[in-house]
Amino acid sequence: MERKLYKVIASSVDARLNCLADEARTGKEHDWTAKHEATVTRLVYDFMPSGSGIDGGVKIDLDKSTGDKLVFHFGYHHMNDSGMYDGRTEHTATVKPSLAFGFMLSISGPNRNQIKEYLHDLFSTALDDLIDWDKTTSTYFSLSLRAAQESFKAREDKLGN
């Protein structure tokens, strides 16, 4: 089933919170709580921005995230005009639903070298990417990545490699 990344993450976060609420009500732990948490963590690791300045990766804040708000923390490693690293800034990306636009994204933290516009574009693109979930193997695929892989394979087949 094809769904946008932000929707898959939000629904998994919401499912985890439902399990936690049921655990609090019944006093029994659910296996699904950990499974939903692992799914969210894996989605963030696999599909949220990484590298090119975001060298520490992106982490989701499960304590502050809900089905209606996603909170991500990350650092950005800046470079000077000579291409040397010259400092790091810490940021939070907050995603909330929007009836007009699907989601609204805000980036907090310093706007050193006007980096927030770049970060906003980077996160918007990642969150808006279509993800295909293969329920039989419980794996996710970025449709844009899958299309590129299929195109490359078709090119190799055409060349006889």
ZATOR-400256 format. One record per atom (N, C-alpha, C): x, y, z. Coordinates in steps of 0.001 Angstrom, whole numbers, padded with zeros to 6 digits, always signed. Layout:
BEGIN
XYZ
...
END
This chain:
BEGIN
+000830-001162+000000
+000000+000000+000000
+000888+001244+000000
+000611+002166-000879
+001400+003393-000995
+000828+004473-000090
+001698+005047+000741
+001302+006147+001624
+002484+007087+001779
+002188+008331+002102
+003255+009301+002325
+003954+008982+003645
+005258+009249+003677
+006071+008919+004836
+005512+009512+006123
+005126+010798+006101
+004642+011414+007335
+003392+010716+007852
+002551+010209+006961
+001340+009507+007393
+001671+008147+008005
+002629+007461+007435
+003026+006147+007962
+003650+006317+009347
+004529+007308+009494
+005144+007548+010799
+004077+007947+011822
+003196+008880+011458
+002164+009352+012393
+001234+008222+012822
+000841+007359+011898
-000065+006270+012272
+000640+005251+013163
+001932+005025+012945
+002685+004108+013802
+002902+004702+015195
+003152+006016+015268
+003283+006698+016556
+001960+006612+017314
+000850+006850+016600
-000468+006790+017227
-000782+005379+017729
-000442+004362+016939
-000664+002971+017356
+000148+002651+018606
+001380+003143+018667
+002220+002942+019855
+001582+003582+021075
+001061+004810+020923
+000419+005491+022046
-000839+004756+022498
-001588+004184+021558
-002765+003392+021924
-002361+002166+022736
-001280+001525+022353
-000779+000371+023116
-000345+000790+024516
+000345+001929+024616
+000777+002417+025934
-000426+002729+026829
-001466+003318+026236
-002679+003620+027006
-003344+002332+027479
-003380+001320+026626
-003966+000041+027007
-003137-000637+028088
-001816-000533+027982
-000934-001087+029015
-001196-000419+030367
-001372+000901+030353
-001636+001635+031598
-002985+001226+032187
-003961+000988+031309
-005300+000622+031764
-005351-000811+032302
-004675-001732+031618
-004770-003151+031984
-003625-003623+032873
-002525-002901+032870
-001362-003331+033636
-000554-004419+032947
-000903-004748+031717
-000188-005778+030948
+000598-005126+029821
+001826-005601+029620
+002639-005096+028519
+002211-005731+027207
+002312-004957+026129
+002000-005442+024782
+003282-005657+023996
+003332-006719+023227
+004449-006895+022294
+004399-005813+021213
+003191-005361+020881
+003026-004408+019794
+003595-003031+020119
+003679-002689+021380
+004257-001384+021734
+005678-001286+021192
+006478-002286+021478
+007869-002300+021012
+007938-002423+019493
+007021-003170+018895
+007019-003320+017431
+006719-001992+016744
+005739-001249+017275
+005430+000064+016685
+006602+001028+016860
+007231+000993+018026
+008387+001851+018268
+009532+001504+017319
+009763+000212+017105
+010819-000221+016184
+010502+000205+014756
+009227+000128+014382
+008820+000546+013034
+009096+002029+012835
+008698+002847+013803
+008915+004296+013706
+010406+004598+013622
+011175+003994+014491
+012620+004221+014514
+013252+003830+013186
+012825+002720+012631
+013374+002241+011363
+013002+003167+010202
+011756+003618+010179
+011314+004544+009124
+012130+005835+009161
+012334+006360+010355
+013111+007596+010495
+014546+007360+010042
+015126+006251+010462
+016509+005925+010082
+016644+005739+008567
+015680+005043+007964
+015770+004719+006539
+015434+005879+005608
+014483+006740+006001
+013939+007685+005038
+014071+009167+005372
+014413+009504+006599
+014588+010917+006924
+016009+011338+006513
+016221+012641+006306
+017519+013108+005826
+018688+012649+006693
+019795+012356+006026
+021010+011926+006707
+022191+012268+005815
+023292+012661+006419
+024467+013039+005646
+024360+014462+005143
+025332+014909+004385
+025366+016270+003829
+025089+017328+004889
+025756+017218+006005
+025592+018175+007098
+024787+017617+008248
+023836+016748+007954
+023052+016101+009013
+023749+014781+009305
+024975+014905+009807
+025827+013730+009958
+025515+012894+011187
+024695+013386+012089
+024296+012602+013256
+022958+011915+013059
+022359+012102+011890
+021055+011519+011624
+019937+012292+012310
+018725+011837+012074
+017527+012442+012636
+016947+011471+013652
+016520+011992+014791
+015905+011168+015835
+014494+011678+016084
+013545+010751+016203
+012188+011154+016544
+012059+011223+018058
+011349+012213+018542
+011091+012365+019974
+009752+011703+020260
+009789+010439+020677
+008557+009684+020913
+007787+010203+022125
+008452+010896+023029
+007751+011456+024185
+006898+012667+023798
+007301+013385+022757
+006567+014577+022334
+005723+014355+021084
+005914+013235+020404
+005185+012965+019165
+003851+012286+019448
+002867+012616+018610
+001540+011992+018669
+001102+011699+017239
-000105+011213+017079
-000641+011004+015740
-000892+012314+015006
-000948+013432+015762
-001206+014749+015175
-000009+015699+015258
+001116+015205+015722
+002325+016038+015782
+003538+015123+015839
+004470+015355+014942
+005727+014610+014933
+006849+015577+015268
+007754+015153+016153
+008866+016004+016576
+010171+015251+016322
+011043+015872+015551
+012332+015289+015203
+013451+016214+015680
+014541+015623+016155
+015717+016396+016565
+016902+016000+015683
+017725+016988+015366
+018907+016723+014542
+019874+017895+014665
+021099+017627+014310
+022112+018670+014260
+022560+018886+012826
+023039+020080+012566
+023569+020380+011232
+025002+020871+011376
+025907+020253+010630
+027336+020584+010656
+027613+021560+009513
+027920+022789+009842
+028133+023848+008839
+029558+023830+008294
+029684+024337+007076
+030995+024473+006437
+031232+025945+006103
+032496+026329+006098
+032832+027694+005698
+033092+027733+004185
+033480+028893+003684
+033717+029059+002249
+034860+028198+001727
+035735+027762+002618
+036865+026918+002218
+036516+025434+002231
+035287+025112+002622
+034877+023717+002666
+035273+022996+003941
+035633+023762+004959
+036014+023179+006246
+034829+023285+007206
+034649+022248+008015
+033600+022310+009031
+033940+023403+010031
+032935+024222+010365
+033220+025328+011284
+032116+025539+012320
+031469+024473+012703
+030480+024591+013778
+029240+023767+013509
+028473+023597+014565
+027286+022758+014498
+026132+023492+015168
+024941+023361+014590
+023737+023912+015207
+022747+022774+015437
+021949+022905+016488
+020943+021903+016826
+019567+022427+016424
+018738+021535+015886
+017435+021932+015372
+016354+020928+015770
+015120+021403+015743
+013941+020554+015927
+013009+020810+014759
+012551+019728+014145
+011548+019826+013079
+010232+019341+013670
+009197+020166+013563
+007880+019821+014076
+006906+019766+012911
+006171+018660+012821
+005230+018432+011727
+003831+018354+012313
+002916+019177+011785
+001519+019172+012223
+000627+019069+010996
-000577+018493+011157
-001470+018350+010015
-002002+019695+009526
-002311+019739+008237
-002896+020921+007610
-003965+020461+006629
-005158+021000+006735
-006215+020639+005790
-005892+021131+004381
-005197+022237+004283
-004895+022813+002969
-003659+022204+002315
-002666+021826+003120
-001386+021438+002548
-000908+020038+002927
-001689+019259+003649
-001260+017933+004074
-000541+017990+005400
+000526+018801+005466
+001220+019018+006736
+001911+020366+006716
+002133+020881+007918
+002897+022112+008100
+004172+021713+008831
+005279+022249+008381
+006583+021923+008948
+007240+023192+009462
+007728+023122+010690
+008516+024240+011217
+009858+023701+011683
+010881+024489+011449
+012248+024147+011850
+012691+025183+012876
+013049+024712+014074
+013538+025640+015100
+015058+025537+015172
+015643+026452+015889
+017095+026487+016015
+017650+027680+015272
+018950+027917+015386
+019560+029082+014738
+019478+028998+013213
+019332+030146+012590
+019280+030209+011130
+020649+030623+010573
+021677+030000+011088
+023044+030304+010665
+023186+030057+009175
+023730+031003+008473
+023934+030922+007019
+022626+030660+006272
+021508+031105+006830
+020179+030923+006237
+019899+029443+005928
+020255+028571+006858
+020149+027129+006652
+018718+026617+006773
+017853+027346+007440
+016500+026839+007703
+015699+026590+006417
+015863+027414+005425
+015128+027205+004166
+015559+025882+003518
+016852+025626+003511
+017375+024368+002969
+016845+023185+003772
+016896+023285+005105
+016418+022200+005954
+014923+021956+005755
+014160+023027+005614
+012723+022911+005377
+012456+022150+004079
+013156+022508+003015
+012999+021820+001726
+013393+020347+001840
+014489+020087+002514
+014992+018726+002683
+013992+017853+003439
+013480+018354+004554
+012526+017591+005360
+011175+017469+004662
+010722+018528+004006
+009441+018471+003284
+009475+017396+002211
+010555+017341+001473
+010695+016342+000414
+010671+014931+000984
+011412+014703+002062
+011460+013369+002675
+010097+012968+003221
+009442+013857+003953
+008157+013540+004574
+007051+013313+003551
+007151+013973+002405
+006123+013873+001365
+006360+012701+000413
+007474+011983+000580
+007793+010855-000294
+006788+009722-000089
+006417+009070-001178
+005531+007914-001087
+006325+006692-000654
+005767+005962+000283
+006379+004748+000812
+005443+003593+000496
+005999+002492+000058
+005219+001295-000221
+005564+000260+000832
+004557-000199+001563
+004784-001170+002625
+004376-002542+002145
+005326-003470+002142
+005050-004853+001803
+004683-005569+003095
+003392-005789+003298
+002919-006361+004557
+003423-007781+004784
+003764-008491+003709
+004215-009870+003883
+005616-009939+004478
+006427-008921+004207
+007790-008923+004752
+008011-007805+005769
+006968-006982+005984
+007050-005844+006912
+008212-004926+006569
+008418-004697+005293
+009468-003784+004877
+008865-002624+004099
+009528-001494+004172
+009091-000293+003475
+010066+000005+002343
+009531+000571+001282
+010357+000995+000169
+009952+002401-000228
+010914+003237-000481
+010635+004549-001047
+010337+004329-002520
+009183+004808-002960
+008810+004579-004356
+009760+005272-005317
+010282+006431-004934
+011224+007108-005821
+012526+006310-005916
+012966+005714-004816
+014158+004870-004833
+013906+003611-005649
+012728+003002-005454
+012389+001793-006204
+012367+002098-007711
+011794+003220-008114
+011736+003583-009537
+013147+003751-010104
+014032+004374-009340
+015412+004553-009795
+016111+003207-009946
+015884+002295-008988
+016495+000972-009058
+015976+000193-010261
+014665+000277-010520
+014081-000420-011665
+014598+000143-012980
+014752+001460-013040
+015277+002098-014236
+016719+001659-014494
+017516+001600-013428
+018906+001174-013544
+018980-000284-014019
+018130-001145-013446
+018118-002559-013826
+017709-002714-015291
+016700-001963-015723
+016256-002030-017111
+017384-001597-018049
+018128-000579-017640
+019264-000096-018440
+020343-001176-018528
+020626-001829-017385
+021627-002911-017387
+021178-004061-018277
+019890-004439-018194
+019361-005535-019008
+019469-005192-020497
+019190-003928-020826
+019262-003489-022221
+020694-003541-022749
+021645-003247-021870
+023054-003280-022262
+023642-004683-022203
+022866-005628-021663
+023331-007018-021598
+024255-007310-020447
+024196-006519-019394
+025058-006742-018210
+024374-007611-017197
END
